[in-house]
Amino acid sequence: MQRRDFIKAASLGAAALGGTQLQGCGDANAATTDMTIQNARIVTMDDSLGDFSRGDITISQGKILAVGRNLTPIGDVIDGTNFIAIPGTVNCLDHMWTSVFKGLVGDNAVVAYTPAKVALGPYTTPDDAYAATYFSSLAFLNAGITTVSNQNHNAKSEAHVEQGIKAMADAGIRGYMNYGYYDGQPNTQATDWVAVRSIRDKITAGLGNGLVSLAFFPRGSSALGAALFNSEVQNALSLGLPLSPETASSADLALLDALGAIGPKLHYLVGTSVPNAADLALAASKGASVQAEPFTFFNTGAPNALAAVAAAQNSGVNLGLSTDNLTGASTPSILDQARSLTITMHGVGADGFTYKHKTSMKAATINGARALNMQDKIGTLTPGKLADVVLIRTNTLTMTNTEDLNPYRLLMGAQINDVDTVIVGGAVVKRNGTMLNVDINHVHELLSASLARLRKAGNWPTVPF
């Protein structure tokens, strides 16, 4: 099924199912509307504003108008009695094109994540890039992620990247497309900067519907050598692109520092080795950020990975969270990553009380916004910021509706099914626990067709159970 046919079918399917029809949802941004959330428990993540045991949020023209008590309601009114309102969570890194492999990789080294992307990535088409990115975008929105940094290491062509951006915009998620490399690209071969400039210009002209920005995902200096690494970074800087290295080594950071590239527009992954304290101090001193994937790192079974997360958190550098990919043990939930961060800090420190749940919620929201250099737009429920708001239902069997409990601790137990409402820039994309104007069957048809073709093309073995 072609992308346009799929979008049309999804819209018709939603109408047949009686879903709320939002203008353009699935093929463009959902329409924004004025609204008021009344009588909710509000976790603003804004230290100057504080939290509200009960309060209201008014939204107008895609932005938060006011947060307080007994506000005069405007527009549509949502009863927040059984909800905790939080900012949209921020996913600092995910290889969204690999979500097509979810369930494909198995329990041995032959059918693992890296072999899958290396073997099947060369056969992907722009339509495959669209299918996987659209699926993962919807999965993130469903889990309360309103912003994601798409770490694209399958940038085989300009068309692949463009279709990934279109998929993010069609789903209605905010974020970055991090233009990277592709498996099999020679390390002597530079990035196609003509294509990068073209994508940048297309975004300026409207590609991504104002939701998606462009960043650059450089390969490491150990692969490229210092000269090509420097050239790649300089080209990105000349285009004004933020930098998102996968894992920046000490050598990478030294080269980046010499180029004046370490700053608020740079964030990098804390990998499975314990990071150098000097590197973390350098990043912190220049206003750069790091991000970690504690839930994913648990899957490696490597104690040094968890020590790396703890070292970053304890260093004082700004720490955000990410999912990395949806093919393994990770879930499409930054609240799950926040919970894993709390467990990591308690476990590594052998102390269940010093590290607070609120710190993990900061990593999931405002710290993630800072890592993506978007803290002036998102990350807190602050008047004037974009209305990225998530309502977590409290009267469920995984939560509790009792008053005067620690909302941060409650949020560490919230599951995806507790995410009732998701609003992105004033556009409602999920309500009453249901994604609006999305036909899940068609989403899976699109993804299944992509996966079937890739498995056949790559002669991928049947996964042993």
N, C-alpha and C positions, 0 to 999 in steps of 0.2 A: 504494500500500500504506500503510495507516495505521500509526502508530508502534507501537502495541501488537502488531499483526499482524507487523510487521517484527521486533520483539524476540523474539516467539515463534518465528518462522521461523529467526532467527539461532541461537537456542538449540538448536532441533531440528537445524539444519544442522551445528552444531558436534559434536553427539552422533553424527550419522551419519558424520562425518569422523573419529571416534575421538579428538576433542580432549578434553583434561582438563576435566571439568565442575567449575566453581567456583560455589558458591552465589551466585546473584544476578548473576553477571557478565553485563553487557548490560542488566540491568533494575534493578540495585542494586549495592552494593559487593561485590566479591569477598571471600570469607571470608579472614580473616587466619589464619595458622598459625605455630606456633613453628618455627624453622628455624636451621640453622647453615651458614654458608659457610666452608669449610675451605681453607686453603693457597692463598689468593688473594694477588695483589699488591694492596695496599690503598692507595688515595689518599684520605685522610680529609678533606682540605681544612680540617682543624682544626690550626692551628699549634701548639697546646699538646700535641696528641696525636701529631702527626707521621704519617709514612707507614710502611708495612710492606712490605719486599721479599717477605715471606711472612707471612700471618697469618690469623686467623679472625674472623668476625663472628657473634654470636648475636643472634637476634631473638625477642622474646616479646611477645604481646599488642599487636602493631602497632608496637612501639618497639625501638630498638637496645638490647640488654641489655649487651653487652660487645664490645670490639674489642681483640684482642691475639694472643699466640702460644700455641698448645697449649691452647686453651680446651676445657672439657668440653662436648661437643656436646649440643644439645637438639633435639628435633623432627626434621623432615626435614633431611637433610644434602645439601648441594650441594658437589660437588668443584670447588674454585676454581682448580685447577692451571693451567688454560689461560685465566685471566681476570684482568683488572684490575677491581677493585671501586671504584666512584666513587659519590658522592651523586647522586640524581636531579637532572638538569639543570632549570633554571628559565627559562621563557619569559616575559619581562616584558610583552609586548604582542603580541597577534594579533587581527585582525578576523576571528574564526572564521566568522562567517556568510557571508563572501565566498568561502570555499573551494569553494563550488558553481561558481564561475566559473573554476576551474582548467582551463586549456586552451581556455576560451571566448575569452579576450582574445587578440588577435593582434598583428601587427607594424606597425600604424599607429594613428594617433590616434583614428580613428573607433571602433575596437573595442579600446579600452584599458581599464585597470582602473577609472579614475574614471568614464568614460562608462557602463561596465557597471553599477556599483553605483547610479549616479544613475538610469539607465533602467530597471533591473530590480528594484531595491530596493523600489519602491512596490508591486510585485505579489507580494512575498513573504508567505507565510502563516506562522503558528506552526509548522506541519509542516515548511515549508522551513527555518525557523530550526533546528529539531531535526536535520534531515538533514545540513545543512552542519556544524553544531557537533559532531554525533556523529562524522562522518567525520574532521574535523580533530583531534578529541580522540584518536581511535584512531591517526591518523598521528603525532601528537606522542608518544604513549606508545610506539609502535613504534620511535621514534627515541631513546628514553631521556629524554624530557621528562616529568617527573612532576608539575610545577606550571606552570600557565599563567594569565596575566592576560588575560581575554577582553574586548577593547576593542570594545564593541558600539555601533557608530554606525548601527544599524538597529533601535533600540528603538521600533518603531512602536506597540506595545501591551504591556500587562502580560503577555499570553499569549505574545508573541514572546520576551520576556525569560525567562519561566518555562520555556518549552520549551528554550531554550538551556541553562539551568541543569540541567534534567533530562537533557539529552544529555550534558553533562559528567559528571554523576554516574553515568549508565548506563554510560559508557565506563570510569569508574573513575579519572578524572584529578582532581587537586587544583587549586584555583585560585580566582580571583575572576571574578565577572561585573561588569564596569564598565558601569553603566547610563548610557547616553548619549542621543543624539538620533537623528534620522533625516533622510535627504535629503528636502528639501521642507518640513521644519519651519520655519516663519517664525522669524526671529531675534528677533522681538518676543514670541514665545510661550515661556513658561516650561516647564520640565520638568513632567511629570505627577507631582507629588510624592505624590498619593494612591496612585498605582501603585507608586512607589518604596517608600513605607512598607509597602504590602501585600506586596511582594516580600520586604522585610526581615523582616516578621513571618512569612511563609511559610518562609523559611530558618530562622528561630528554631524553627519548629514541625516542621522536618525536611526541607523542600525542599533538595535537593542532598546528602542523606545525610551531612551533616557534612563533605563535601569542598569545597563551594563557598561562598564568602563574597561579600558585596556591597560594591562600591565605586562611586564616581561619576566619570563622564567628562564634565567641563564643556566647553562651547564657549568659544572665546576671547573676550576682552573687545573685540577689534576687530570681532567680529560682533555681540555682544550689547549693547555699551556697558557702561560701568562699573557703572551701577546694577543692571541685570539680572544681570550677572556676579557682583557681590557678593551679590545675593539668592540666586542658585543655590548659590554656595559656602557661604553661611551655612546654607541648608537642609540641605546635605550634612553640614556639621559638626554641626548639631543632631541628626542621626540617627547620628552617630558613624562616618560613612563615610570611608574613605581616599579620596584624590583622585588621579586618573590623567589629567592633561591630555595631549592628543596632542602638542602642541608649545607650551610656555609661553613667550610673548614676555616681553621686559623689562617691558612694561606689565602683563601678567598677573601676573608675579612680584611687582611692586610692590604690586598690589592684594591678592594672596594674603598678602604679608608684613604689610600693614596689618591684615588680618583674623586674623593669628596662625595662618595655615593652612600655613605652610612648616615642615615637620618630617618625622619618620620615616614618617608616613602619606601622604607625597606623593612621587610619582616622575613624571618627564615625559621625553618623547622629545627627544633631541638631533637637531634637524632638519637640513635640507640647507644651512643657512647656518652659518658659524662662530659658535659661541655667544660671548656677551659674557663676558669673564673675570670681571666683577663678579657676573654672574648665577650663574655656576658657584660662585664663592666664597660667595655668599649661600646657595645650596643646601647646600654642604658645611658651612657654619658652623651651619646649623639641623638638620643630620642628614637632609636630604632626599636623594633619589637621582635619577640620570638613567639612561636606557637608550638603547642605540644598536642599529642594524641594519646593520652593515657589509656583510654579504653583499648585502642589499637595496640599500644605497646604491651598491654597485658597479654595479648595473644602471642607475642614473641617468646614469652617465658624468660626474658632476659632481665635479671635484676638491675643491670646497669642502665637499662632504658628507664626504669622507674626512678633510679637515682638521678638520671639526667633531668627528668621532669622536676623533681624536688630541688635540684640545684638551681634550675632556672627560676622556679617560684621563689626560692629563698634569696636570690641574688638582687631582687628589687627591679629587674628589668620588666617592662610591660609584657605580660604573658597572656596570649589568646589561646583558643582551643580549635581543634579541627577534627574531621572524621577520617581524613586521608583517602579512603575508598570504601565502597559499599559491598565489595566482593567477599570480604572475610568476616571476621567476628564483629566488626563495627556495625553500629546502627545509625540510621539517619537522624540522630538526635544529639544536639550539643548539650542538652541536659544530662544525657547519659555520660558524655565526656566530663561534664562538671562533677558528676557523682564519682566518676573514676579518679578525677583529680583529688577530690576530698579523701577518698580511700588511700590513694597513693601517699598523700602528705601525712595522713594519720599512720599509715603502715611504715613508711621510711623513717618517720620521726618517733615511732613507737609511743605515740601520744595522741589520744583521740580528742583532745580539747583545745590545744594551742591554736591549731589551724581552724579557721572558722568557715562555716558554710557560705557566708556572704562573700568571702574571697573567691570561691569557685563561681558564684553567680556573676561577679565582676568579670572574671575571665570569659564567661559565656556571653557577656553583653558589652559593656563599655570598653573593656580591655581589647576585645575583638574588634570593636569599632576603631580604637586607637591604632591597632596593628594594621588595619587597612586604611589608615589616615582619613577616616570618615567620622571621627568623634564629634565633629560640629553638626553632623546631620542625623546620626543614629546612635544607639547604644544606651540611651536613657530616655525616660518619659519626661522630657523637658519641654515646656512651651516654646514653640518656634522650630523645634526639630521635626523631621519627617515622622508621620504617624505610622511607625512600625510597632504594632502592639499585638501581644498574644494574651489570650485569656485562658488560664488553666483552671479546669473545673475541680472543685474541692469536694463535692458531694458524691464521690465515687468510692469504690472499695480499695483503691490504691492511695487515696488521699483521706483527709478528714475535714469536716466542715465546722469543727469546733472553733469558737472565737479565741483570740488572744494567744495563739500558738506562734512559734517562730516560723515565719513564712519561708525563710531561706532553707531551713531544714525540711520543710514540707516539699519545696521545689526539688530537692535532691531525690525525692521519691516519685516524682511525677513521671508517668509513662506517656507514650505517644497518644494513647487513647484518651488521656486526660486533657490533651490540647484541643480545646473546644473551638476557639475562634482565632484566626490569623488575619491581620490587617497589614498590608504593605503600602506605605505611602497613602493611607486613607482608602485603599481599595480592599474590600473584603474578599479573600481568596478561600477562606474556610469558615464555616459557620455551623453551629450545632453538631460539631464533630465530623462534618462532611465537607470534602473539597467541592467547591462550587464549579459547575459547568465543566466537570471532568468525567469522562466515561472511562472508568478504570479498565474495563474489558478491552477497549480500543488501545489504551496505553500499552497493555501487555501484548496485544496482537502485534503492535509495532515493534516492541522489544523482542518478542519471540521470533518474528520473521528475520530480524537482524541477526540474532544469535544463531539461528538455524543456518543461515547462509554463511556466516563466519566459520562455524564448526565444520561445515562441508568443505569450504575453501581451504581451511587449514588442516583438514584431516585430523581434527581433534579427537582424542580417545574418549570413550564413554567413561564417565566419572565412576570409580568404584565406590560402593557404599559399604 
